[in-house]
Each structure stands twice: as structure tokens, then as C-alpha cells.
Amino acid sequence: MNFAIRYLTEYRYDAPVNDNLNALRVRPATTSSQRCDEFSLRIEPEARVGRHADYFGTEVLEFGIAKPHDHLTIDVRARVVTTEQEDPIERGWDQVKTPAYLEAGGEFLLVEEERPRNGVVGELVEASRGVSPLQTVLGVNRLITERFEYRAGVTYVGSTVDDLIAGGAGVCQDFAHLALILLRRSGIAARYVSGYLWAAPADGGSDSMEVQTHAWIEALLPGQREPVWVGADPTNDRLAGETHVKIGHGRSYADVPPIKGVFQGRAGSHLSSNVSMSRLDPAASARP
């Protein structure tokens, strides 16, 4: 699929601020199933932008505004081409114990130090465990969809998996964090993914729509020759596909927030943000 994406964020400050330092993770990634053909960033007030890849490989755009200002606009535009990921291969549990798998999994195999205190997690691990790693990933997707309600407003960015379990409802970020715990507790390496999801009806509908940032996970599954990362979306009980646009990944949300920054000044800030996605004709994004 071919998408044009615009991510617009605006801050208004009650009084002038200065030394406004920000780090952005907003550029769509380049992967085996995704290509970013065009990308632009406009900042108002103007600022010089530095670029680097973080520890996990996500591109980070950094800038600072030293002079006093009462607003900040971040306008991101991109054109992205996505394809379906290859169908994962069924392999037995013995394959997640091999040296090659353990090396590839690295820190994504480590269970969080602060495990949820609720004993329900152990029950969920057992209920989701399948006859193979792939079936366990599918089982985690299905279990989260069946056990928890998607409901905005009951959790916030700092909510924990304990909060999700206690309330029985949450949003994509909460579901992704729970999926990570369940998979890692089963010995499957898993990482948090941040991006966008095209949610228009498959049989037509609008070619342009407002969306929100989305979260899903990638699980490391044994492959034909080597382990492969496979995207899975526990919010929608499906594997990730061409409607998912990946920005980056990490061990949790804290590793891939879209915007993170600080400023100097005694002023409150008011944020407005939206993401629009447009489905393009393939010729619009084709490389020459």
C-alpha cells in the first residue's frame, strides 16, 4: 500500500519560554516490508535539526530553540510504501533455546524487573501458551482481545499492566505492554513497536482519514535459516501487515515516544496533535 502521512503537533505556551530541547521519533522506518520514499520536517520557530540512530536503530531528530517563543509547531510529512510481511513458519519450542535464537533475542528476552503483582499474569501466560512459538503469539493476540476491552480514557501514558488488569480495559499501548510480558515469560523475545495503522474498511471507504499513533509488538520467531521478527497486533487480534506503518521499536513505550522534550520558563503548555493518512495510487509513490 502507498500512503501519504502528515503528523502535526502544536504547543502553545502561556508565556514566552526558551531553551526548548526536543527529540523526535517520527520518521517511518525502512524494513524488509516498508520503504520511506519521502520525508520532510518543518519546525516553527526555525531550528537546526540533528539526526542519529538510537540504541535500537530508530532515527532520532533533535533540535533546540534558544530564543524566547510562545509557540512550537512540528510539521512532519512522509510518503511510505508497505507490503505484507512473509508468512511465519511453524517451528517447535526447542528452536527458542538455540544459541542463535538467544543471541538474536538479546535484551528482548529479559522479563521486566518490576513484574505485575497481580497473580492473573501467571494464569494468562498459561492460557496463551500454544503448541509452538507461533501459536503462542497468535494465542496472546486472541487472549488479550477476548479478556480486555478497548476503551480510551481509562489509562494514561504512565499506566502499568497492573492498571490494565485491574480495570479490564485500556488502549493499544497497554495491550502491547501486556503482550510483551506474556511472550517474554514464555521464553519468546518480543519488542514494542510504535507507528500508525490504516483502519479504513478493506472494501472501500475513504482514501484519507484521521488516525492516532498506534502500538503493536514484534516477536522473534524461529525461521528457515535464522530467527525473524514478526509483527503482531494484540489490539486487533491479527498479525501486522501492509496497513501498519512502523516508526521504531524498543523494549517498551519509553524507548520510542514520538516527542520528548524540556523547556525553560514558568509557563503552562497546551498541546494539539493529529495524524492524517491518505491512501495513494501506487504510481504516486513509485520510484523513477
N, C-alpha and C positions, 0 to 999 in steps of 0.2 A: 504494500500500500504506500501511497505517496501523500505526505502531509506538509502543510504549512502551519507553523506553530508560532503564536505570539504570547509571550509571558510579560505582563505589565504590572509593575509594583510601584506604588507611590507612597511616600511618607510625608506627612505634614507635621511640622513642629510648632508648638505653642509660642516659642521664642527662638531667636537665632541660636544655632549650635555650631560647633566647629570640631575639627579633628575627627571626622566621621570615617571610620575604617570599616570596610566590609569585605567579606569573602563570599563569592557566588559559586554555586554548583548548579549550572543551568544549561550547559551545552550538551545536547544529545550525544551519547557515546557512539563510537564506531565498534561494531561487533561482527561476528560471522553472519548475523541475520539483520543488521541495521547499518545504514550509512547516512551520515550527515553531510548533505551536499552544500548547504549554505548556512552561514551563521553570522549574526551581527548583534552588537550590543551598543546601546546609546544610553549615556548617563547625563543627567542634568541635576546640578551643575556639572560641567565637563570635568573629567578626571582622567589621568593616565592609568591604564589598566595593565597589570602584570599577570602572567599566566604560568601555571606549573601544574604538574600532576601530583595528587596527594599519594599517601602510602598505598592506597588501594587502586590507584590508577585513574581516578576521576579527575577531570580537568577542573582546576580552581582558578577563578578570575578574581583578582584582588585590586582594590583601589582605595584611595584616601582623598578626602576633601578637607583641606586645612582651613580655608577661609570661612567666615560665618555665612550660614544659609538657613532658610526657613522651610525648605522642601528638598526632597530627593526623589528623582524618577529613574527607574531602571526598566528599560525597554529592550526585551530580548526577542529576536525573530530567528526562525530556523526553518529549513526545508529538510525533510527526512524521508528516506525510503526504507521500508521494513519488509521482511519476508517471514514466513513461518519457520520456526525452529525445527530441526530434524526430529523425527520421532525417536524418543529414548528407547534404549534396548533393555530388555529384561536380563538381569544378572542376579546371581544369588548373594546371600548375606556374606559369604566368605570373601567376596570381592572388595568389601569395605574394610577389610583387615589387612590388605596387602600393603607393603612399604610404599608402593607408587601412589595408592589412594591416600594413605596417611600423610604423605609429603605434600600432595596436591591440596588436601583439605586444610592443613596448617591450623591457624587460629580459628578458622570457621568450624572446627570440631569441638572447640572448648565450650563447655557449659558455663553460663554466667555464674559468677561467684555468688551473687545475691539471687538465689533461686526463689521462685514464688513460694510463699509459706503455705499456701492452700494445698492440702493433700489431693485436691482434684487433679492436679497436674499429672501425678503418677497414674491415675486412672485414665486420663486422656492419652498418655503415652501408650499404655497397653491397648486401648480401644482403637488407636490409629495404626498400630503396627501390623504390617501385612506380610505376605509370604516372601517378599523381595523388597529391596530399597525403593524401586519404582512404585510398587503397590503401596508402600508406606507413605510416599509423597502424595499420591492420589488419596490415600486414606486420611491424611492430615487435612487436605483441602476439604474433603467431604464432611469430616467431623466438625470442623470449625464452622462451616456453613450451616450444618444441622443444629449445633448446640448454641450458637450465638447469633444475636440479631444485629444487623447493621443499623445503627441509629446515631446520627450526628448529634453532638452536643452533650453526650453523657460522659465523654472522656475529653482530655486535652493533650497537648503535645507532651507533657510531662507525666502522663498516666502510665501505670505499670500493668503488667499482666495480672497481678492480684486485683487491680481495679476492674479489669475486663471480666475476670471470673466472678467477682463479687456482684457486678452489675448485670452480667449476662448479655451485655451489648457493648458495641464500640464501633470503630471505623477501621479502614484498611491498615493503618499503622499498627493498631492494636492486634489485628488478626495476623499480620506479618510477624510481629514480635512473638506471639504465641506459637506460630508455626516454627520459628527458629528454635525455640526451646524444645518442642516436641521432637523435631528431627535430630537435633544435637544429642538429646537424651537417648535416642535410638542409635547413635553412632554414625549419623549421616551429616556430613559437612553442609552448612547452609549459611547463606548471606542475605542481608536486607538489600532490596533494590528500590530506588526512587525514580519516578518518571511520570508519564502521562498515559491515560487509557482512552482510546477512541471508543465511545459507548453508543454510537448511533446504531439503529436496527440494521441487521445484516442485509435485509431485503429492500433497502432503500432508505428513505428518511433524509434528513438534512445533510448537506455537504459541508456545513460549518456549524460549530457548536461550542458553547462554553463548557469547560471541564475544570477539574481540580487536579492538583498533584495527586499521584496515586502511589501506593506502595504494594510490593509483592516480594517474593523471595526467589532465590536460585538455589537449587540443591545440587550437590556434586554426586553424580551417579556413575557407576562403572560403565565404561564404553567398550567398543570393539577392541581398540588398542590402548586407550588411556581414559581416565575419568573425564567426564564432560559436565559442564554446568547447564542445568535445565531449569528454565523459569516456570514457576507455579504461582497461581493467584488464588490464595485462600478466601479472598473476599467474594470471588465469583465462581469458585469450585471448578477451576479449569487450569490447564497449562497455559503459560504465557504464549502469545502468538504475534501475528503481524499488527494487531491493534494496540499492542503495548510499545511505548517509546521509552527506552531506558536512558536515564541520565547518568547514574552511577550506582555503586554498591559499597557496602561496608558491613561491619558486624551488627550494627543497629542504626536507627534513625540518626543518632547523634553523630555518626560518621558522614552523613550525606544531607544535611539540611540545605534547602535551596539558597537561603540567605542567612548569614550570621555576621553581626557587626556590633560596634560600640561607637558612641559619640560623646563629646564633652559638652556639657551645658545643662542648665537647670530648666528643662522643658519636657513636657509630655509629647508623645508622638502618636499620630493617628495613621493607621495603615489601611490601604486599599489594594487589593491584588486580584487579578483574574488571568485565566489562561484560555485562549481560544485556539481551536484546532480546525483546519479546513482540509477536506479530502480533495486532492488534486488529480487531474488526469495524468496518467503515467508520463506522457510526453512533457509535462511541465517540470518534472524533476529529472528527466533523463540527462545523463552526461553527454556532451557533444562527442 
